[in-house]
Amino acid sequence: MTDSKSSTPFRCGTIAIVGRPNVGKSTLLNHILGAKLSITSRKAQTTRHRLLGIHTTEDAQFLFVDTPGFQLRHINALNRGLNRTVKQVLSEVDVVLYVLEATRYGPDDQKVLEILPRGTPVLLVVNKADLLENKAELLPFIEKRAAEFKFAEVIPVSAKKHLNLDDLLAAIRRYLPEQDAIYGEDELTDRSERFLAAEILREKVFRLVGEELPYSMTVEIEQFQQEGGLRRIHAAIIVDKEGQKPILIGKGGEKLKRISTEARQDMEKLFGGKVWLETWVKVKGGWADDERALKSLGY
């Protein structure tokens, strides 16, 4: 199995990106892919779904699995499911990227370390290395982490500034199996546009009202129709309590209008076509602890 341009063996495999919430996993994936596929915000637990991001080069196809941050708080039916997703992914992949924030290590990071697989190559990815004022702090931090777990390699990066990402890809490739590509070279994900639309809208809610709105919010796409190059999307933002609706709607509907506008713009950029988006707010009390409601919402 070689690529068509050289005698270099072609490699293809799955890579899990794991770490505590808000450590930069989704940002790392987006910058490797060169497209905003996985949603990001400062609010912890933004990523709730297993998301496959596909990056293809001349001699490799990288199948990145962006996982939810391992949950230690808000332990309800939703988050128990998220933790099961993380553990399942770790048992199935060829390589694991364990993402830490440079010189920051706490109980949440330790909890993720404890579930890392022993029989799979684990690369320690030290993110936000560029933000260190004293670069001399980095080496002792890495040495301490390396004493706690046998990492295959350690790569300091800055996902946001795209620093050392080529080195990271080269390191990952060394541990992927020799096999042909599974997906087409222009494919970006295995997820549907319907799913991605819901994620984009959920990100805008987190970004624009994240501090005011509790964790229990989700998005349901009620209709998704494509008419030529136009996509017509009807979406409901679901909250837990009636009193949360005004937070999302805002005075004169201005907050909801801004959420919808920014979401529509991101959808048009990702889908490469015009989007007509209609958004409203619905109340479903206790949805995050209701197994049947979670199933209907795709969790």
C-alpha positions as CSV (number, residue, x, y, z in Angstrom):
1,M,0.0,0.0,0.0
2,T,1.8,3.1,-1.3
3,D,0.7,6.5,-2.5
4,S,0.7,7.1,-6.3
5,K,3.5,9.7,-6.1
6,S,6.2,7.9,-4.2
7,S,7.2,4.6,-2.6
8,T,6.2,5.9,0.8
9,P,3.7,3.5,2.4
10,F,0.3,5.1,2.8
11,R,-1.0,5.1,6.3
12,C,-4.6,5.6,7.6
13,G,-6.0,5.3,11.1
14,T,-8.1,6.8,13.9
15,I,-6.8,9.3,16.5
16,A,-8.7,10.2,19.7
17,I,-8.3,13.7,21.0
18,V,-8.9,13.6,24.8
19,G,-8.5,15.9,27.7
20,R,-10.4,17.8,30.4
21,P,-13.1,20.2,29.3
22,N,-11.9,23.5,27.7
23,V,-8.3,22.5,27.2
24,G,-8.4,23.2,23.4
25,K,-9.3,19.9,21.8
26,S,-11.8,21.3,19.3
27,T,-9.6,24.2,18.4
28,L,-6.7,21.8,17.7
29,L,-9.0,19.7,15.4
30,N,-10.3,22.8,13.6
31,H,-6.8,24.1,12.9
32,I,-5.5,20.8,11.7
33,L,-8.5,20.5,9.3
34,G,-8.3,24.1,8.2
35,A,-12.1,24.4,8.7
36,K,-14.4,25.1,11.6
37,L,-15.9,21.7,12.1
38,S,-15.9,21.2,15.9
39,I,-17.6,24.0,17.9
40,T,-15.7,25.9,20.5
41,S,-16.5,28.3,23.4
42,R,-15.1,29.2,26.8
43,K,-18.0,27.4,28.4
44,A,-16.9,23.9,29.6
45,Q,-18.6,20.8,28.2
46,T,-19.3,22.5,24.8
47,T,-18.5,19.3,22.9
48,R,-21.1,16.7,23.5
49,H,-20.8,14.3,20.5
50,R,-18.3,12.1,19.0
51,L,-17.2,13.9,15.9
52,L,-15.0,12.6,13.1
53,G,-12.7,15.0,11.3
54,I,-10.9,13.8,8.2
55,H,-7.5,15.2,7.1
56,T,-5.9,13.6,4.0
57,T,-2.4,14.2,2.8
58,E,-0.3,12.6,0.0
59,D,0.9,9.8,2.3
60,A,-1.7,9.5,5.1
61,Q,-5.3,9.9,6.1
62,F,-5.9,11.0,9.7
63,L,-9.3,10.2,11.1
64,F,-9.6,12.4,14.2
65,V,-12.2,11.7,16.8
66,D,-13.0,14.8,18.9
67,T,-14.5,13.6,22.2
68,P,-16.4,15.4,24.9
69,G,-14.3,16.6,27.8
70,F,-14.4,13.9,30.5
71,Q,-17.1,15.0,32.9
72,L,-16.4,15.4,36.7
73,R,-19.2,17.9,37.3
74,H,-22.9,18.1,36.3
75,I,-23.2,14.3,36.6
76,N,-26.6,13.6,35.1
77,A,-27.8,11.2,32.4
78,L,-26.3,13.4,29.7
79,N,-22.9,13.5,31.2
80,R,-22.8,9.8,32.1
81,G,-23.4,9.2,28.4
82,L,-20.6,11.6,27.5
83,N,-18.1,9.7,29.7
84,R,-19.2,6.4,28.1
85,T,-18.4,7.9,24.7
86,V,-14.9,9.0,25.8
87,K,-14.1,5.5,27.2
88,Q,-15.5,3.7,24.1
89,V,-13.5,5.9,21.8
90,L,-10.3,5.2,23.7
91,S,-10.8,1.4,23.3
92,E,-11.2,1.7,19.5
93,V,-8.5,4.0,18.1
94,D,-5.0,3.6,16.8
95,V,-3.5,6.6,18.5
96,V,-4.5,8.9,21.4
97,L,-3.7,12.6,21.8
98,Y,-3.8,13.6,25.5
99,V,-4.1,17.3,25.5
100,L,-2.9,19.4,28.4
101,E,-2.6,23.2,28.8
102,A,1.0,24.3,29.3
103,T,2.1,24.3,33.0
104,R,-1.6,23.7,34.1
105,Y,-2.4,20.4,35.7
106,G,-5.1,19.6,38.1
107,P,-7.6,16.9,39.3
108,D,-9.6,17.0,36.0
109,D,-6.4,16.3,34.0
110,Q,-5.4,13.5,36.4
111,K,-8.8,11.9,36.0
112,V,-8.4,11.7,32.2
113,L,-4.8,10.4,32.6
114,E,-6.2,7.5,34.7
115,I,-8.4,6.3,31.8
116,L,-5.7,6.4,29.1
117,P,-5.2,3.0,27.4
118,R,-1.9,1.2,28.2
119,G,-1.8,-0.8,24.9
120,T,-2.2,2.2,22.5
121,P,0.4,4.8,21.6
122,V,-0.5,8.0,23.6
123,L,1.1,11.3,22.5
124,L,1.2,14.1,25.1
125,V,0.2,17.3,23.3
126,V,1.0,20.4,25.4
127,N,-1.2,23.1,24.1
128,K,-0.9,26.9,24.4
129,A,2.8,26.6,24.8
130,D,3.2,30.1,23.1
131,L,1.4,31.8,26.1
132,L,4.2,30.9,28.6
133,E,6.0,34.0,29.7
134,N,8.8,31.9,31.1
135,K,9.6,29.2,28.5
136,A,12.0,27.5,31.0
137,E,8.9,26.3,32.9
138,L,7.9,24.0,30.0
139,L,10.6,21.3,30.3
140,P,10.1,20.6,34.0
141,F,6.4,20.5,33.4
142,I,6.8,17.9,30.6
143,E,9.3,15.8,32.6
144,K,6.9,15.6,35.5
145,R,4.0,14.5,33.3
146,A,6.3,12.0,31.5
147,A,7.2,10.4,34.9
148,E,3.5,9.6,35.4
149,F,2.7,7.9,32.2
150,K,4.7,6.3,29.4
151,F,3.9,8.6,26.5
152,A,5.1,7.6,23.0
153,E,6.1,11.2,22.2
154,V,5.6,14.7,23.6
155,I,4.8,17.6,21.3
156,P,4.3,21.2,22.5
157,V,1.9,23.1,20.2
158,S,-0.2,26.2,19.9
159,A,-3.4,25.1,18.2
160,K,-4.7,28.7,17.8
161,K,-1.5,29.9,16.2
162,H,-0.9,26.8,14.2
163,L,2.5,26.2,15.8
164,N,4.1,22.8,15.5
165,L,1.0,21.2,14.0
166,D,3.0,19.8,11.1
167,D,5.4,18.2,13.6
168,L,2.4,16.7,15.5
169,L,1.0,15.2,12.3
170,A,4.4,13.7,11.4
171,A,4.5,12.1,14.9
172,I,1.0,10.8,14.6
173,R,1.6,9.3,11.2
174,R,4.4,7.1,12.6
175,Y,1.9,5.2,14.7
176,L,-0.9,4.7,12.1
177,P,-1.3,1.4,10.3
178,E,-0.3,0.9,6.7
179,Q,-3.6,0.8,4.8
180,D,-5.5,2.6,2.1
181,A,-7.6,5.7,2.7
182,I,-11.1,4.9,4.0
183,Y,-12.7,8.2,2.9
184,G,-12.4,10.4,-0.2
185,E,-9.6,12.9,-0.2
186,D,-12.1,15.9,-0.2
187,E,-14.3,14.6,2.6
188,L,-14.1,16.5,5.9
189,T,-16.4,14.5,8.2
190,D,-18.8,11.6,8.4
191,R,-21.5,13.9,10.0
192,S,-24.5,15.2,8.2
193,E,-25.1,18.9,7.5
194,R,-28.2,18.6,9.7
195,F,-26.0,17.6,12.6
196,L,-23.4,20.4,11.9
197,A,-26.2,23.0,11.7
198,A,-27.3,22.1,15.2
199,E,-23.8,22.3,16.5
200,I,-23.1,25.7,14.9
201,L,-26.3,27.1,16.4
202,R,-25.5,25.6,19.9
203,E,-22.0,27.2,19.7
204,K,-23.5,30.7,19.1
205,V,-25.8,30.3,22.1
206,F,-22.9,29.3,24.3
207,R,-20.8,32.2,23.0
208,L,-23.4,34.9,23.2
209,V,-25.3,34.0,26.4
210,G,-23.0,31.3,27.9
211,E,-22.4,33.2,31.2
212,E,-26.1,33.8,31.8
213,L,-27.5,30.5,30.6
214,P,-27.2,27.2,32.6
215,Y,-25.5,24.2,31.1
216,S,-28.9,22.5,30.3
217,M,-29.4,23.8,26.8
218,T,-29.5,22.0,23.5
219,V,-30.6,22.5,19.9
220,E,-33.0,20.4,17.8
221,I,-33.2,20.7,14.0
222,E,-36.9,20.2,13.3
223,Q,-36.7,20.7,9.5
224,F,-33.7,20.7,7.1
225,Q,-34.6,21.0,3.4
226,Q,-32.3,21.8,0.4
227,E,-33.7,23.6,-2.6
228,G,-30.9,23.8,-5.2
229,G,-28.2,25.8,-3.5
230,L,-30.5,27.1,-0.7
231,R,-30.8,25.3,2.6
232,R,-34.0,26.0,4.7
233,I,-33.5,25.2,8.3
234,H,-36.0,25.3,11.2
235,A,-34.3,25.0,14.6
236,A,-35.5,24.9,18.2
237,I,-33.2,26.0,21.0
238,I,-34.3,23.9,24.0
239,V,-34.0,25.1,27.6
240,D,-34.9,23.5,30.9
241,K,-37.0,26.3,32.4
242,E,-39.5,28.9,31.3
243,G,-37.5,31.6,32.9
244,Q,-34.6,30.9,30.6
245,K,-36.5,31.9,27.5
246,P,-36.1,35.7,27.9
247,I,-32.3,35.3,28.3
248,L,-32.1,33.8,24.9
249,I,-34.7,36.0,23.2
250,G,-33.5,39.3,24.6
251,K,-35.1,42.7,24.5
252,G,-37.3,43.0,21.4
253,G,-35.9,39.7,20.2
254,E,-32.4,41.2,19.6
255,K,-30.4,38.4,21.3
256,L,-32.1,35.6,19.4
257,K,-31.7,37.6,16.1
258,R,-28.0,38.0,16.7
259,I,-27.6,34.3,17.6
260,S,-29.4,33.3,14.4
261,T,-27.5,35.7,12.2
262,E,-24.1,34.6,13.3
263,A,-25.1,30.9,13.1
264,R,-26.4,31.4,9.6
265,Q,-23.2,33.1,8.5
266,D,-21.1,30.2,9.8
267,M,-23.4,27.6,8.2
268,E,-23.1,29.4,4.8
269,K,-19.3,29.4,5.1
270,L,-19.1,25.7,6.0
271,F,-21.8,24.5,3.5
272,G,-20.8,26.7,0.7
273,G,-24.3,28.0,-0.1
274,K,-27.1,30.2,1.1
275,V,-29.0,29.3,4.3
276,W,-32.5,30.5,5.4
277,L,-32.6,29.9,9.2
278,E,-35.6,30.2,11.4
279,T,-35.0,29.8,15.1
280,W,-37.2,29.8,18.2
281,V,-37.0,28.7,21.9
282,K,-38.8,25.8,23.4
283,V,-38.9,24.5,27.1
284,K,-38.4,20.8,27.9
285,G,-38.0,20.5,31.6
286,G,-35.4,18.0,32.8
287,W,-34.4,16.9,29.3
288,A,-30.7,16.5,30.4
289,D,-31.7,13.8,32.9
290,D,-34.3,12.1,30.8
291,E,-33.0,9.1,28.9
292,R,-35.9,9.1,26.4
293,A,-35.5,12.8,25.7
294,L,-31.7,12.4,25.2
295,K,-32.3,9.6,22.7
296,S,-34.7,11.8,20.7
297,L,-32.2,14.6,20.7
298,G,-29.4,12.4,19.3
299,Y,-27.4,11.8,22.5
